[in-house]
Each structure stands twice: as C-alpha cells, then as structure tokens.
Amino acid sequence: MTEDIKVVATNRKAGFEYFLLDKIEAGIALQGSEIKSIRAGQISIQESYVEIENGEQAFLVEAHIAPYEQANRFNHDPRRKRRLLLHKKEIRKLWDQVRIKGMTIVPTRVYLKNGRAKVEIALAKGKKAYDKRASIAKRDEARSAERETRVR
C-alpha cells in the first residue's frame, strides 16, 4: 500500500521558536466544508497550538481554516477548536510532558494522507533569545557556504 501524502500547510515558525522533541501524527475531526477548504490549501497553523482538556481530549486551537466559498450558509467558524483524533495512551503521554514547565504542543504541518486530513504535532520546549540567535547564525553560515560552492 503506497502512502499518498500532500503537504497542505507547514508551521516554519515552530522550528524557530521551539526545540521540537517528539512528533506524533493525529487526525482532525472536521465539519463538512472544512475538508474542502483544506484540500484547496486554505489553512493556516502559524498561531495555533494544541490544548489538552482534563487529560482526556486534545484540541487544535487557533488554526484558521478559511470558509469554503460554495458552502454558503452551511459554512463553519474559521477559528473553532477542532478535536484531534489520538489514542488515550498518546494523550496521556503528551499531558504528562506538558505539565513540565516550558513544554507545549505545537502543530508542525497539515497534510492529506490517503485522502484524510492529518496534522503532525510536536512536543516542544521554548527557545531562549540566545538559542534563536544561534540558529540564525547557523542558518546564515549554511547559506553562505552553499553560496560559495555555487559560485565556483
């Protein structure tokens, strides 16, 4: 069975703001017109995060899925909380980690896998300002080295 994966949205800011530790794939419980908007690429996860309620359910919060034009009155709220489809064991594991100070759960990308919308979430630890400066310097160094090899 081949896996057909089409990446719809990525959260590049997450890799800059956080150390991404453990990545997990989760399904998203969507309403009718939301999947059509996602297939059209009308989703933004830049400001979103994952919230765990009572250690039992995980929700994707502040993700923006644009209203689908042809759905008119059956459209959805663009910023509603969306339930993530995870096993209880996975939710408990994430909940135990999040209770540690400085840990959070952020979505890194949204993709379509065999026609179903999936979100890759990562357990993350916030970076300090000096960590961000180090990653900027590393990125600039790699860019200049690549530029040097291209010139020759």
C-alpha positions in Angstrom: 0.0 0.0 0.0 1.5 3.3 -1.1 1.0 6.3 1.1 -0.1 9.3 -0.9 0.9 12.4 1.1 0.2 16.0 0.0 1.5 18.7 2.5 -1.1 21.5 2.7 0.4 23.8 5.4 3.6 24.0 7.4 4.5 25.9 10.5 8.0 27.1 9.9 7.8 29.5 12.8 7.5 26.5 15.2 11.0 25.3 14.3 12.4 28.7 15.0 10.5 29.4 18.3 10.8 25.9 19.8 13.1 22.9 20.2 10.9 20.2 18.6 11.3 17.0 20.6 8.7 14.3 19.8 6.5 14.3 16.7 3.1 12.5 16.5 0.6 12.1 13.7 -3.0 12.9 14.6 -6.3 13.0 12.7 -8.6 16.1 12.8 -12.3 15.9 13.4 -13.7 18.3 10.8 -17.1 19.7 9.8 -18.5 19.3 6.3 -16.9 22.2 4.4 -13.6 22.3 6.3 -12.1 19.4 4.3 -12.8 21.1 1.1 -11.0 24.3 2.3 -8.1 22.2 3.5 -7.9 20.4 0.1 -7.8 23.8 -1.5 -4.9 24.8 0.8 -6.9 27.4 2.7 -5.5 26.6 6.2 -3.0 28.5 8.4 -1.4 27.0 11.5 1.1 29.8 12.3 -0.5 30.9 15.5 -2.1 27.6 16.6 -1.3 25.2 19.4 -2.7 22.1 21.0 -4.6 22.1 24.2 -5.4 19.1 26.3 -8.6 19.2 28.4 -8.8 17.0 31.6 -6.0 14.8 30.3 -8.6 13.1 28.1 -9.1 15.0 24.8 -6.7 17.1 22.6 -7.9 20.1 20.6 -6.2 22.1 17.9 -6.8 25.8 18.9 -6.5 29.0 16.8 -5.9 27.2 13.5 -7.6 29.1 10.7 -9.5 27.2 8.0 -11.0 29.7 5.6 -14.7 29.4 4.9 -15.4 27.4 1.7 -17.0 29.7 -0.9 -19.5 27.3 -2.4 -20.8 26.2 1.1 -22.6 29.5 1.8 -25.0 29.0 4.8 -23.5 25.6 5.8 -20.1 27.1 6.4 -18.0 26.7 9.5 -16.4 29.1 12.1 -12.9 29.6 10.8 -11.2 29.6 14.2 -13.2 27.0 16.1 -11.5 24.4 18.4 -11.0 21.2 16.4 -10.7 17.8 18.2 -7.6 15.8 17.5 -8.0 12.1 17.0 -5.4 10.4 19.2 -5.3 7.3 21.3 -5.8 7.8 25.1 -2.3 6.5 25.7 -0.8 9.1 23.4 -2.9 11.9 25.0 -1.8 10.8 28.5 1.9 10.7 27.4 1.6 14.3 26.0 -0.3 15.5 29.1 2.4 14.2 31.4 5.1 16.1 29.3 3.1 19.3 29.1 2.8 19.7 32.8 6.6 20.2 32.9 7.4 23.9 32.8 8.3 25.3 29.4 6.8 22.4 27.4 4.0 22.9 24.9 2.5 21.1 21.9 2.5 22.8 18.5 1.4 21.7 15.1 4.2 21.5 12.6 2.4 20.6 9.4 -1.0 19.7 8.0 -1.2 17.2 5.2 -3.6 14.9 3.3 -2.7 11.2 3.7 -4.8 8.8 1.5 -7.5 11.5 1.3 -7.7 12.2 5.0 -6.6 15.4 6.8 -3.8 14.7 9.3 -1.8 17.1 11.5 1.7 16.4 12.7 2.1 17.7 16.2 5.3 18.1 18.1 6.2 18.2 21.8 8.2 21.4 22.1 10.3 23.3 24.5 10.6 27.1 24.1 13.8 28.6 22.9 15.5 31.5 24.7 16.7 34.5 22.8 20.3 33.3 22.6 19.1 30.0 21.2 17.3 31.8 18.4 20.4 33.9 17.6 22.5 30.7 17.4 20.0 29.1 15.0 20.0 32.3 12.9 23.9 32.3 12.8 23.9 28.6 11.8 21.4 29.2 9.1 23.3 32.2 7.7 26.6 30.2 7.8 25.0 27.3 5.9 23.5 29.8 3.3 26.9 31.5 2.7 28.7 28.1 2.4 26.1 27.0 -0.1 26.6 30.3 -2.0 30.3 29.8 -2.1 30.0 26.3 -3.6 27.5 27.6 -6.2 29.9 30.4 -7.3 32.8 28.1 -8.1 
